[in-house]
Amino acid sequence: MRNEHTIDPAKVLFLDIETVPAVPEFNALDERTAKLFADKTRFEQERSGKAAEEVYADKGGIFAEFGKIVCIGVGALRRENSGWSLRATSFHGDDERDILERFTALLNKSYHTDGHWLCGHNGREFDFPWIARRCIVHGIQLPKLLDVGGMKPWEIGFLDTMKMWSFGDHKNFTSLALLCHVLGIPTPKDDISGADVARVYYEEKDLERIAKYCKKDVVATVQLYLRLKGEAMVREEDVTMV
């Protein structure tokens, strides 16, 4: 049985993903896929009064069946004499399969025991299942940490800073940006947000900008995790982004 209270933060891989619609606009979908998207989002269309084309523009990158991963940011802590140091990097590109193969290779090599964990903000509801689903789509074998089908909740190596903040309130949704603000966690100012990623990807074709944004979210997630655990956060000079 896994125990979140005895975790070694050095054995946690912190991550964040950036996703976009599989194609730039609804009209670029083939007829069958377009119909299936319209069917899946019918409630959202009725609720918002928007057509399927508009919903796709707003939320096409939210659904793993209709989107793709363009960046996986990861971060790992290392214990130093002065406290923690943090190294963050990213797997990004236009080829989703390549991104997933490089990421799963990291998990298979360095994060494959019951002592290892994955951590993300809203990771349980978004990042972790998204990665697993897209691995299945591409026929990539799931690493141990992501292969959770049939497992009991206490057997799964997922940590989620949003769930940690909820304290059992299942209706709670609090953004990473809001929590960092409330808890006084310093975060660099960004010129984009998650809502801008698809535009930056398809219109500006600036993957490096997306990767930089993603890595900053990884750093913020690490700092939030340490703050919630009552540990000292990583000093700015001990954070490396590559």
N, C-alpha and C positions, 0 to 999 in steps of 0.2 A: 504493500500500500504506500502510495506517495504521500509525503507530508510537507505542505507548503511552509510550515513553521520552521523546518530545519534545512531549508534550501541554502546551498552555497551559491551566491550570486555569480561567481566565476564560472559556474556550470550552466548558466542561463544564456540562451541566444535570443537577443532582443531583435525584433524585426518590425518592418512596416512595408506595405506594398502600395504601388500606384497602378491603377487600372484604367483602361479606356474602352470605349465601344470597339468591337471587332472591326468595324468599318466606319468611315467618317460620318455617314448620315444614313438615315432610315432607308432612303431610296436606293442605296447601294446594296441592301440586303437582297438575297434571292427570294422569290415569291413565298416559298415554304417557310423560310426562317422569319420573314416579315409577318406572316400570319401567326406563327407560334409566339412571336414577341407580342403581337397585339392581343392574343389570347391570354398570355401570362400577365399582362399589365392592364387587363380590362378594368379591374377595380380601381386602379390608380387613375385611369382615364376618366372614369365616372366621377371619382372623388374630386379630381382637379379640373374637370371640364376641358382637358387637353386631348388632342388627337394622339394616336400612337406615334406619329412622327415627332411630336413635341416631347413626349415622354422619353423617346429614344435619345433625343438630343440632351435631355436633362439627366437621364438615369441609365443610359445604355451601358455605361461602364460599371454599374453596380452588380449586374447579374453575371455570374460565372458562365452561364450558357450563351451569353451574347457579347461577352467582352474578352479582353486579354490583359495579361500582366505585362507592363513595360518596365517595371523596376521593382526589385526586392532589396530594400535596405536592411543591413544587419549590423549589430553592434555586440561587442563582447567586453566584459570587465576583467581587469587583472588587478590583483591585490599588490600594492606597493607599500613601502615603509611609511609613506606619507598619506596613505589612503588608497582610493581606487584610481586606476587609469582606465580610459575607455578608447577603444578603436572602433570606428564605424566605417563601413564601406558599402558598396552596392553592386548588384548584378543588374544591368539594364541593357536595353537594346530593342530592336524591332522584332527579333526572332524569339518568341515566347518560349518555344521548346528549349532553345539554348539557355535562356535565363533559368528555367526550371531544372535543367540538367546540371548546371553549375551549382545551383542552390542545393539540390538534393545530394550532390557529391559532397558538399560541405557537411550536411547532416550525417551522411553515412560514414564519413571519416572521423568527425570530431564530436558529434552530438547523437550518440546512438545507445546510451545506457539508461537505466532507470533513474540514474542520478542527474540526468540532463533534462532541461526544460526549454520550452519556447515561451516568449513573453511578447505581447503586443497590446496596444490600447484598442479595445473592442476586437481583439484578436480572435476570441472564441466565436464571435458572430460573423466576422468578416475575413480577416487575413488568413487564418489557418484553414478554414473550409475552402476558401477561394483557391489557395495553393493546391490543396489536395484534389479538388475537382478538376483543375486545369492539368494536373499530372495525369489523372485518369483519362482526360480527353486526348492527351498526347501519348498515352500508353507507357508512361514512366512509372516504374514501381515505386510505391510509397515508402519513404524512409520510416523507420520504427516510430519516431515521434509523431508522425502524421497518420499512421495506420491505426486509427482508433475505432474502427467499426466493431461494434459488439462489446466494447470495453465499458466498464462501470466508471462513473464520473471520477472516483478517487484513484483510478488507475491511469488517468490521462495526464500527460505532462504539459498541460497548457496553463499559463499564467496570464491574467488579463487585468491590467491596471484599472480599467473601467469597472470591472467586477469587484476589485479590491476596494474601490471607492464607494461602491453601492451599499456595502454592509448588509446584504440580503435583500435590498430593495430591487425587485426584478423589473420594475417599471423605469428604473433609473437609466438615463442616457446623458452623459456629460462628456463634452468634447475634450480632447487633449489640450487644446488652446485655453479653454476655460479653466480647467484644473490647474494648469501651469500658472495662470494668472491668479487664481484664488490662493494657491499655496506658495506664491512668491518664487516660482522656479523661473530663472532667467532663460529666455528663448530669443534667438536672433530674429530680427524683423525679416519677414519674407515678402517678396513682391508677388507671390502667387499663393493660392490656397488649393485645397483638394478639388474645388469646383472648376479650377482653371486648367487642370492637368490635361484633359482631352483637347482643349483648344491649343495649349502650348505644344502638345504632341503632333496634332494633325495640321495646324495652321502655321505654327512657328518652327515646327520640326526641331525642337530644342530639347533633346533627351538629357543633356548634361544639366540643364536647369531643373528638370524634373528630378534627376538623381540627387542633386544638391538639396532640394526641398525634402526629399524622402529621407536622406541621412540626418537632416536636422530633426525630423520627427522621431527618428530612432534615438537620437541623443536626448530629446525631451522625454521620451518614454522611459529611458534608463534613469534619468534624474527623478522622474515621478515615482518609479518603482522604489528607488532608494529612500525617497522622502516618505512614502507610505509605510516602508519597513522600519522607519525611525533611524536610518543610517545616514551618515554624512554623504552629501552629493559629491560628484566628481568636480574637482576644480577645473575652471575653464582651460588652464594651461596644461591639464592632463587629459584633454580630449583631442584625439587625432581623427580627422576625417580624410579618407583616401579614396 
